[in-house]
Amino acid sequence: MRDTARILSDSIAESTKTLEALAVLQQPLQEAVDATVRCLESGGKILICGNGGSAADAAHFATEFVIRFMADRPAYPAICLSSDGGTLTAGANDYGFDEVFARQVAAFGRPGDVLICLTTSGKSRNVQRALEEAKGRGVTTVVLLGRDGGPTAGMADIQLLVRGESTARIQEAQMLLLHVLCEAVEERLARR
């Protein structure tokens, strides 16, 4: 049995390895920044979703856009589709859990908007349905995936795949990518 010091040491090593592997995502991350800037400059909004820990990360990310991240600046329109308990439970009850995000994309998504989905496994059917609904509405899609991407791999316009087997390390890496996305968007929009 490992003691706390060993668990910490192992976690730091695994996290470092996962984070260093993100360097290969420079191009798709730049594409996500470009799409987000275009969206916001044209008066569009960002929709974000995920399940479980990814739902919490989606809410965190939306807050960074609506309130601020690094700099004091105008609010950016971002909606976390995972945050409204009433909408989620009504959608799950009336249409099934697979449709809870797609239904909201149908309500809020417009051409020029961006949908950002988070899934560590790539197996979330409700995320897949949100991506399908968004594509049908002219919404640019970005997905942050883990492991090998699962069945969601290849479904989005822009894909950020965090290689790894640990859900915790994948979520940590996805949050770093989201923070870099926020920072890059803020810097680009501040120059205009």
C-alpha positions as CSV (number, residue, x, y, z in Angstrom):
1,M,0.0,0.0,0.0
2,R,1.4,3.4,-1.0
3,D,1.6,6.2,1.5
4,T,0.4,9.8,0.8
5,A,3.9,10.9,-0.2
6,R,4.2,8.1,-2.8
7,I,0.7,8.8,-4.2
8,L,1.7,12.5,-4.5
9,S,5.0,11.7,-6.2
10,D,3.4,9.2,-8.6
11,S,0.6,11.7,-9.4
12,I,3.1,14.5,-10.2
13,A,5.1,12.2,-12.4
14,E,2.0,11.0,-14.3
15,S,0.6,14.5,-14.6
16,T,3.9,15.9,-15.9
17,K,4.0,13.2,-18.6
18,T,0.4,13.9,-19.6
19,L,0.9,17.7,-19.7
20,E,4.1,17.5,-21.7
21,A,2.3,15.4,-24.3
22,L,-0.1,18.4,-24.9
23,A,2.6,20.0,-27.0
24,V,1.4,18.1,-30.1
25,L,-2.0,19.9,-29.8
26,Q,-0.7,23.4,-30.7
27,Q,-2.4,23.4,-34.2
28,P,-5.9,22.2,-33.1
29,L,-5.7,24.5,-30.0
30,Q,-4.9,27.4,-32.3
31,E,-7.9,26.4,-34.5
32,A,-10.1,26.4,-31.3
33,V,-8.8,29.9,-30.4
34,D,-9.5,31.2,-33.9
35,A,-13.0,29.8,-34.0
36,T,-13.8,31.2,-30.6
37,V,-12.5,34.7,-31.5
38,R,-14.5,34.6,-34.7
39,C,-17.6,33.6,-32.8
40,L,-17.3,36.3,-30.2
41,E,-16.3,39.0,-32.7
42,S,-19.4,38.3,-34.8
43,G,-21.8,38.4,-31.8
44,G,-22.0,34.7,-31.2
45,K,-21.9,32.7,-28.0
46,I,-20.0,29.7,-26.6
47,L,-22.0,26.6,-25.5
48,I,-20.2,24.2,-23.2
49,C,-21.1,20.7,-21.9
50,G,-19.8,17.6,-20.2
51,N,-20.8,15.0,-17.6
52,G,-19.7,14.5,-14.0
53,G,-16.2,16.1,-13.5
54,S,-16.4,17.4,-17.0
55,A,-19.6,19.1,-16.2
56,A,-17.9,20.9,-13.4
57,D,-15.0,21.8,-15.7
58,A,-17.5,23.1,-18.3
59,A,-19.1,25.3,-15.6
60,H,-15.6,26.6,-14.6
61,F,-14.8,27.4,-18.2
62,A,-18.1,29.2,-18.8
63,T,-17.4,31.3,-15.7
64,E,-13.9,32.3,-17.0
65,F,-15.6,33.7,-20.2
66,V,-18.6,35.4,-18.5
67,I,-16.7,37.0,-15.6
68,R,-13.0,37.1,-16.5
69,F,-9.9,35.0,-16.7
70,M,-6.6,37.0,-16.6
71,A,-7.7,40.5,-17.4
72,D,-10.6,42.9,-16.7
73,R,-12.5,43.0,-19.9
74,P,-16.1,42.9,-21.3
75,A,-18.1,39.8,-20.5
76,Y,-18.1,37.1,-23.2
77,P,-21.4,35.1,-23.7
78,A,-20.9,31.5,-22.6
79,I,-23.5,29.1,-21.4
80,C,-22.8,25.8,-19.6
81,L,-25.4,23.3,-20.7
82,S,-24.6,21.1,-17.7
83,S,-25.5,23.6,-15.0
84,D,-29.3,24.0,-15.1
85,G,-30.7,21.2,-13.0
86,G,-34.3,21.9,-14.0
87,T,-33.5,21.8,-17.7
88,L,-31.4,18.7,-17.4
89,T,-33.9,16.7,-15.4
90,A,-36.9,17.7,-17.6
91,G,-34.9,16.8,-20.7
92,A,-33.8,13.5,-19.2
93,N,-37.4,12.7,-18.1
94,D,-39.1,13.8,-21.3
95,Y,-36.5,12.9,-24.0
96,G,-34.0,10.6,-22.3
97,F,-30.5,11.5,-21.0
98,D,-28.9,11.1,-24.4
99,E,-30.8,14.2,-25.5
100,V,-30.2,16.6,-22.6
101,F,-27.5,18.6,-24.4
102,A,-28.8,18.3,-27.9
103,R,-32.1,19.8,-26.8
104,Q,-30.3,22.8,-25.4
105,V,-28.2,23.1,-28.5
106,A,-31.4,23.2,-30.5
107,A,-32.7,26.0,-28.3
108,F,-29.6,28.2,-28.1
109,G,-27.3,27.2,-31.0
110,R,-27.1,29.5,-34.0
111,P,-24.8,29.5,-37.0
112,G,-21.5,31.1,-36.0
113,D,-21.7,29.9,-32.3
114,V,-19.2,27.5,-30.9
115,L,-20.0,24.3,-28.9
116,I,-17.2,23.0,-26.7
117,C,-17.7,19.5,-25.4
118,L,-15.6,17.7,-22.7
119,T,-15.5,13.9,-22.4
120,T,-12.6,11.9,-20.9
121,S,-13.8,8.6,-22.4
122,G,-15.4,9.7,-25.6
123,K,-18.3,7.4,-24.8
124,S,-20.8,9.9,-23.7
125,R,-23.8,9.5,-26.0
126,N,-25.3,12.9,-24.9
127,V,-22.1,14.6,-25.9
128,Q,-22.2,12.9,-29.3
129,R,-25.9,13.9,-29.8
130,A,-25.0,17.5,-28.9
131,L,-22.2,17.5,-31.5
132,E,-24.6,16.1,-34.1
133,E,-27.3,18.7,-33.3
134,A,-24.7,21.5,-33.5
135,K,-23.4,20.4,-36.9
136,G,-26.9,20.4,-38.3
137,R,-27.3,24.0,-37.1
138,G,-24.1,25.4,-38.4
139,V,-22.5,25.6,-35.0
140,T,-18.7,25.1,-34.9
141,T,-17.8,22.1,-32.8
142,V,-14.8,21.6,-30.5
143,V,-14.3,18.5,-28.4
144,L,-11.8,17.8,-25.7
145,L,-11.3,14.0,-25.5
146,G,-9.2,11.5,-23.5
147,R,-7.7,8.1,-24.0
148,D,-8.1,7.1,-27.7
149,G,-11.2,9.4,-28.2
150,G,-13.7,6.5,-28.2
151,P,-16.7,6.7,-30.5
152,T,-16.6,10.6,-30.3
153,A,-13.3,10.8,-32.1
154,G,-13.7,12.5,-35.5
155,M,-17.1,13.9,-34.7
156,A,-16.1,17.5,-34.1
157,D,-14.7,20.2,-36.4
158,I,-11.8,20.6,-34.0
159,Q,-10.5,17.8,-31.7
160,L,-8.1,18.1,-28.7
161,L,-7.2,14.6,-27.7
162,V,-5.4,14.1,-24.4
163,R,-3.6,10.8,-24.5
164,G,-3.6,9.0,-21.2
165,E,-5.4,6.3,-19.2
166,S,-6.1,8.2,-15.9
167,T,-9.3,10.2,-15.9
168,A,-7.9,12.5,-13.2
169,R,-4.8,13.3,-15.3
170,I,-6.9,13.7,-18.5
171,Q,-9.2,16.2,-16.7
172,E,-6.2,18.1,-15.3
173,A,-4.8,18.4,-18.8
174,Q,-8.1,19.4,-20.3
175,M,-8.4,22.2,-17.8
176,L,-5.0,23.4,-18.8
177,L,-6.1,23.5,-22.4
178,L,-9.2,25.4,-21.5
179,H,-7.2,27.9,-19.5
180,V,-4.8,28.4,-22.4
181,L,-7.8,28.8,-24.7
182,C,-9.2,31.5,-22.4
183,E,-5.9,33.3,-22.1
184,A,-5.3,33.3,-25.9
185,V,-8.8,34.5,-26.6
186,E,-8.5,37.3,-24.1
187,E,-5.2,38.5,-25.5
188,R,-6.4,38.4,-29.1
189,L,-9.6,40.3,-28.3
190,A,-7.8,42.8,-26.2
191,R,-5.7,43.8,-29.2
192,R,-8.8,44.8,-31.3
